[in-house]
Amino acid sequence: MNQGQSTGSARGRGRKFGLFIGVTAILLVAVAVVEPRSGQSEDATVTRVYDGDTIEALVSGRSEKIRYIGIDTPEMDDPRPAVLEMAREAARANRELVGGRTVRLELDVQERDRYGRLLAYVWLADTLVNEWLVREGYAAASSFPPNLRHQDRLDEAEREASRADRRLWDGRLAEGPLRVPDPASVQGKREGATARPGDGERISAFEAAAHEGRIVTVCDSVAGTRFLGGRGKTFLNLARPYPDQPFTVVIPYVVRQMFDEQPETRFRRQNVCVAGVVTLYEGKPQIMIHDPGQIGSR
């Protein structure tokens, strides 16, 4: 009888132990599933400042080139004297703020760009450096989906800088672009702007990736829309909503103003045809709209 009791007790302990292991495993799996990769942060020591939006830093003992998320500053090799002056101002401000300092890097959905640079929001104590540069007029807010966590903050900072006529908004740009596009992109823009639905081969959203660099007409349903606010872009995702869309129509703010109705409202849940030059952004095809005539309902 004592032996039986001992065996029963052992079996009971075995069942309890098995139940404990099972519950623990489920909890561990649940944590692994719900814990987001984006939003993680890591300390880094800045070793070099390239310009207003790019630095080099030691991250866990390795050297990383880091591109600030959501902002854009003038280029240091810009041939225009006024823009070059602003590029130097942005680089100097960035260097004075973070040079040689320990900062915290906050990641978003996409970790690296096509050049292998780490993409990050850079924090100096409680200051979001990306936002500070925009608010002080050294940088413009520039959205790069899918990294949009702090885009609303950056857009608001730009509106504040613009209202106060700070640096980029003090008239030196004289309505010119922040960056000078290369001749090939200028030609592509001209060709795309004159395209109309029906030009080129007619394809679906899922076929667009195979037509990079060509003028086509993409016809499909609008599965999702997004306007970034401020002077941000408008995105129409065809066939599937973001982030699974096979194709995106991109409408810059200056073109958005040419539409009689807000494009994200006008084309929501509509079947559309859009004509233009197909380009790839982070491996996904898109057509940039330069004239409202490039897109229409069908």
C-alpha positions as CSV (number, residue, x, y, z in Angstrom):
1,M,0.0,0.0,0.0
2,N,2.8,2.4,0.8
3,Q,4.4,1.6,-2.5
4,G,1.1,2.3,-4.3
5,Q,0.7,5.6,-2.6
6,S,4.3,6.4,-3.6
7,T,3.6,5.5,-7.2
8,G,0.4,7.5,-7.3
9,S,2.1,10.5,-5.8
10,A,4.9,10.3,-8.3
11,R,2.4,10.2,-11.2
12,G,0.6,13.2,-9.7
13,R,3.8,15.1,-9.5
14,G,4.6,14.1,-13.0
15,R,1.3,15.3,-14.3
16,K,1.7,18.6,-12.5
17,F,5.2,19.1,-13.8
18,G,4.0,18.3,-17.3
19,L,1.2,20.8,-17.0
20,F,3.7,23.4,-15.6
21,I,6.0,22.9,-18.6
22,G,3.1,23.1,-21.0
23,V,1.8,26.3,-19.6
24,T,5.3,27.8,-19.5
25,A,5.9,26.9,-23.1
26,I,2.6,28.4,-24.2
27,L,3.5,31.6,-22.4
28,L,6.9,31.8,-23.9
29,V,5.5,31.3,-27.4
30,A,2.8,34.0,-26.7
31,V,5.5,36.4,-25.6
32,A,7.6,35.7,-28.7
33,V,4.6,36.2,-30.9
34,V,3.3,39.5,-29.5
35,E,6.7,41.2,-28.8
36,P,7.2,43.6,-31.7
37,R,10.6,43.9,-33.3
38,S,10.0,47.6,-34.1
39,G,10.3,50.0,-31.2
40,Q,13.4,48.3,-29.7
41,S,16.2,50.6,-28.7
42,E,19.9,50.4,-28.1
43,D,22.5,52.8,-26.8
44,A,25.2,54.0,-29.2
45,T,28.3,56.3,-29.1
46,V,28.5,58.7,-32.0
47,T,31.9,58.6,-33.6
48,R,31.3,60.7,-36.8
49,V,28.7,63.1,-38.2
50,Y,28.5,63.0,-42.0
51,D,25.8,65.6,-42.5
52,G,22.5,66.7,-41.1
53,D,20.8,63.3,-41.2
54,T,23.5,60.7,-41.2
55,I,26.0,59.7,-38.5
56,E,28.3,56.8,-37.6
57,A,28.3,55.2,-34.2
58,L,29.5,52.3,-32.2
59,V,26.5,50.0,-31.5
60,S,27.3,46.9,-29.3
61,G,31.0,47.2,-30.2
62,R,30.4,47.4,-34.0
63,S,30.5,50.5,-36.2
64,E,27.2,51.4,-37.9
65,K,26.3,54.1,-40.4
66,I,22.9,55.4,-39.3
67,R,20.3,57.3,-41.3
68,Y,17.8,59.3,-39.4
69,I,14.2,58.2,-40.0
70,G,11.6,60.6,-41.3
71,I,13.8,63.6,-42.2
72,D,15.8,65.0,-45.1
73,T,18.5,67.6,-45.1
74,P,20.3,69.4,-48.0
75,E,23.2,67.5,-49.5
76,M,26.8,68.6,-48.9
77,D,27.6,68.3,-52.6
78,D,24.7,70.4,-53.8
79,P,25.9,72.8,-56.6
80,R,23.6,75.6,-55.5
81,P,25.4,78.0,-53.0
82,A,22.3,78.7,-50.9
83,V,21.5,75.0,-50.5
84,L,25.1,74.1,-49.8
85,E,25.1,76.7,-47.1
86,M,22.0,75.2,-45.5
87,A,23.6,71.7,-45.8
88,R,26.6,72.9,-43.8
89,E,24.4,74.5,-41.2
90,A,22.5,71.3,-40.7
91,A,25.7,69.2,-40.4
92,R,27.2,71.7,-37.9
93,A,24.0,71.6,-35.8
94,N,23.9,67.9,-35.9
95,R,27.5,67.6,-34.9
96,E,27.2,70.1,-32.0
97,L,24.2,68.2,-30.7
98,V,25.3,64.5,-30.9
99,G,29.0,64.5,-31.8
100,G,30.9,62.2,-29.4
101,R,27.7,61.7,-27.3
102,T,25.9,58.6,-26.2
103,V,22.5,58.4,-27.8
104,R,19.7,56.0,-27.9
105,L,18.6,54.5,-31.2
106,E,15.0,53.6,-31.6
107,L,14.1,51.3,-34.6
108,D,10.9,51.1,-36.5
109,V,9.4,48.5,-38.8
110,Q,12.2,48.5,-41.5
111,E,15.6,48.1,-39.9
112,R,17.9,49.1,-42.9
113,D,17.7,50.9,-46.2
114,R,18.9,49.6,-49.5
115,Y,22.4,51.0,-48.8
116,G,22.7,48.9,-45.6
117,R,22.5,51.9,-43.3
118,L,20.7,51.4,-40.0
119,L,17.5,53.4,-39.9
120,A,16.7,55.0,-36.5
121,Y,15.1,57.7,-34.4
122,V,17.9,59.2,-32.4
123,W,17.3,60.2,-28.9
124,L,19.6,62.4,-26.7
125,A,18.1,62.1,-23.3
126,D,14.5,63.2,-23.8
127,T,15.2,65.0,-27.1
128,L,14.2,63.3,-30.3
129,V,17.0,64.6,-32.5
130,N,15.1,63.9,-35.7
131,E,12.3,66.2,-34.5
132,W,14.6,68.9,-33.1
133,L,16.4,69.2,-36.5
134,V,13.0,69.6,-38.3
135,R,11.6,72.1,-35.7
136,E,14.7,74.3,-35.9
137,G,14.5,74.3,-39.7
138,Y,17.6,72.3,-40.5
139,A,15.7,69.4,-41.9
140,A,12.4,68.7,-43.7
141,A,10.0,66.0,-42.6
142,S,10.0,63.3,-45.2
143,S,8.0,60.1,-44.9
144,F,9.5,56.7,-45.8
145,P,6.9,54.0,-45.3
146,P,6.7,51.7,-43.4
147,N,8.8,53.6,-40.8
148,L,6.1,56.1,-39.7
149,R,5.9,55.8,-35.9
150,H,6.8,59.4,-35.2
151,Q,5.7,60.9,-38.6
152,D,2.9,63.0,-37.0
153,R,5.4,64.6,-34.6
154,L,7.8,65.3,-37.5
155,D,5.1,66.8,-39.7
156,E,3.9,69.1,-36.9
157,A,7.5,70.2,-36.2
158,E,7.9,71.1,-39.9
159,R,4.6,73.1,-39.8
160,E,6.0,75.0,-36.8
161,A,9.3,75.7,-38.6
162,S,7.5,76.8,-41.7
163,R,5.3,79.2,-39.8
164,A,8.4,80.7,-38.1
165,D,10.3,80.9,-41.4
166,R,13.3,79.0,-39.9
167,R,16.2,78.2,-42.2
168,L,14.8,75.9,-44.9
169,W,11.7,78.1,-44.9
170,D,13.4,81.5,-44.8
171,G,13.2,82.0,-48.6
172,R,16.7,80.8,-49.6
173,L,15.2,77.8,-51.4
174,A,13.0,80.2,-53.4
175,E,10.5,77.4,-54.1
176,G,13.2,75.2,-55.5
177,P,13.6,71.5,-54.6
178,L,15.6,70.5,-51.6
179,R,17.5,68.0,-53.7
180,V,18.6,68.3,-57.4
181,P,17.3,65.2,-59.2
182,D,19.5,63.4,-61.7
183,P,18.7,63.9,-65.4
184,A,17.3,60.4,-65.8
185,S,14.8,60.9,-63.0
186,V,13.8,64.3,-64.5
187,Q,13.2,62.6,-67.9
188,G,11.2,59.9,-66.2
189,K,9.1,62.5,-64.5
190,R,8.4,64.3,-67.7
191,E,7.4,61.1,-69.5
192,G,5.2,60.0,-66.6
193,A,3.4,63.3,-66.2
194,T,2.2,63.1,-69.8
195,A,1.0,59.5,-69.5
196,R,-2.7,58.9,-69.5
197,P,-4.8,55.8,-68.6
198,G,-4.5,53.6,-71.7
199,D,-0.9,54.4,-72.5
200,G,1.5,51.5,-72.5
201,E,0.5,47.9,-71.7
202,R,-2.5,47.5,-69.4
203,I,-1.6,45.4,-66.4
204,S,-2.8,44.5,-62.9
205,A,-1.2,45.6,-59.6
206,F,0.4,42.2,-59.3
207,E,2.2,42.5,-62.6
208,A,3.7,45.9,-62.1
209,A,7.0,44.8,-60.6
210,A,8.0,43.2,-63.9
211,H,7.6,46.5,-65.7
212,E,10.1,48.7,-63.9
213,G,11.2,51.7,-65.9
214,R,8.4,51.4,-68.4
215,I,5.2,53.4,-69.0
216,V,2.2,51.2,-68.3
217,T,-1.4,51.5,-67.2
218,V,-2.1,49.7,-63.9
219,C,-5.8,48.9,-63.4
220,D,-7.0,47.5,-60.0
221,S,-9.0,48.2,-56.9
222,V,-8.0,50.7,-54.2
223,A,-7.7,48.5,-51.1
224,G,-6.4,51.2,-48.7
225,T,-5.5,54.9,-48.6
226,R,-3.3,57.1,-46.4
227,F,-2.6,60.8,-46.3
228,L,0.4,61.7,-44.1
229,G,-0.8,65.1,-43.2
230,G,1.0,68.4,-43.4
231,R,2.8,68.5,-46.7
232,G,3.2,64.8,-46.8
233,K,2.4,62.4,-49.5
234,T,-0.9,60.5,-50.3
235,F,-0.7,56.8,-50.8
236,L,-3.3,54.6,-52.7
237,N,-2.6,50.9,-52.2
238,L,-4.0,48.7,-54.9
239,A,-5.3,45.2,-54.7
240,R,-4.3,44.7,-51.0
241,P,-4.0,47.1,-48.1
242,Y,-0.7,48.1,-46.6
243,P,1.7,46.5,-45.8
244,D,0.8,43.6,-48.2
245,Q,0.0,45.8,-51.2
246,P,1.6,44.7,-54.5
247,F,1.5,48.2,-55.9
248,T,1.2,51.8,-54.7
249,V,0.1,55.1,-56.2
250,V,2.2,57.9,-54.7
251,I,0.8,61.5,-54.8
252,P,3.1,64.3,-53.6
253,Y,1.5,67.1,-51.7
254,V,2.0,69.7,-54.5
255,V,0.1,67.4,-56.9
256,R,-2.5,66.5,-54.2
257,Q,-3.5,70.2,-54.3
258,M,-4.3,70.0,-58.0
259,F,-7.2,67.5,-57.4
260,D,-10.7,68.8,-57.1
261,E,-11.3,66.4,-54.3
262,Q,-8.9,64.8,-51.8
263,P,-7.6,61.8,-53.6
264,E,-7.8,59.4,-50.6
265,T,-11.5,60.2,-50.5
266,R,-12.1,60.4,-54.2
267,F,-10.6,57.0,-55.0
268,R,-11.3,55.1,-51.8
269,R,-12.7,51.6,-52.6
270,Q,-12.8,52.6,-56.3
271,N,-11.5,50.6,-59.3
272,V,-8.9,52.9,-60.9
273,C,-6.4,53.0,-63.7
274,V,-3.2,54.9,-63.3
275,A,-0.6,55.5,-66.0
276,G,3.1,56.4,-65.6
277,V,6.6,55.1,-65.2
278,V,6.9,52.1,-62.8
279,T,9.7,52.5,-60.2
280,L,10.6,50.3,-57.3
281,Y,10.8,51.5,-53.7
282,E,12.3,49.1,-51.2
283,G,11.5,46.3,-53.8
284,K,7.9,47.2,-54.3
285,P,6.5,48.8,-57.5
286,Q,4.9,52.3,-57.5
287,I,3.9,55.1,-59.8
288,M,4.5,58.6,-58.8
289,I,1.8,61.0,-59.9
290,H,2.9,64.3,-61.3
291,D,-0.4,65.3,-62.9
292,P,-4.0,64.4,-61.9
293,G,-4.7,63.3,-65.4
294,Q,-2.5,60.2,-64.8
295,I,-5.2,58.5,-62.7
296,G,-9.0,57.9,-63.1
297,S,-11.8,55.7,-62.0
298,R,-13.0,52.9,-64.3
